[in-house]
Amino acid sequence: MSSLAISASSHSSASAALVYEALLEAESWPAWSAYADVEWDVPAGVDRPARVGDVRTIRSRTGRGCFRERVVEMIPDQRFSYEQAAGLFTSHRGAVDLAPALRGGTNITWSATYRHTLPLLDVLRRRRLQMWVHDLASYANSIVSRNS
């Protein structure tokens, strides 16, 4: 097995703060991603923002996939990084980087590395990552449009 490093980019008319908020708001993920459910694993009754070390559980719409990701880095409005804590691809790490665009809005770059991969899955992973970053940008754009 070989390793794989990929990245995908998109642009949003939204501010970096709004894009970052969408990443952290688990309830919004079903609206813009291929996931049916994203839930932060915090003790019952605890109401606080996500922080480094927190784990979230992500379930696919098909019900075939259930993953747990641990937050490893948070730089508000700039970077959100995670690693697979449990699931099929425990060697997966990812990061979403946000940067101001010259003409306004935010440039979004989502990158991922897989320590072990099968070449047949590489094309699918590249397409899926491009889809996620595009869908995140589109979702943020829709919020801007609704609030205009």
SULZI-V556642 format. One line per field, one symbol per residue. phi: phi as a letter, one per 20 degrees, with the letter a starting at -180 (. if undefined). burial: I if it has 16 or more other C-alpha atoms within 10 Angstrom, else O. Layout:
phi=???
burial=???
//
This chain:
phi=.debccbbcbccffffffffgffeegfegffcceeebccfecggnecbffbgnfccdcdfffnfdbccddfdbccgmcbccbcfeapfdfeecbbdddbfegenncedcdcbccfcbdgfeffffffffffffffffffffffgffee
burial=OOOIOOIIIIIIIIIIOIIIOIOOOIOIIOOIIIIIIIOIOOOOOOOOOIOOOOIIIIIIOOOOOIIIIIIIOIOOIIIIIIIIIIOOIIIIIIIIIIIIOOOOIIIIIIIIIIOOIOOOOIOOIIOOIIIIIIIIIIIIIOOOOOOO
//
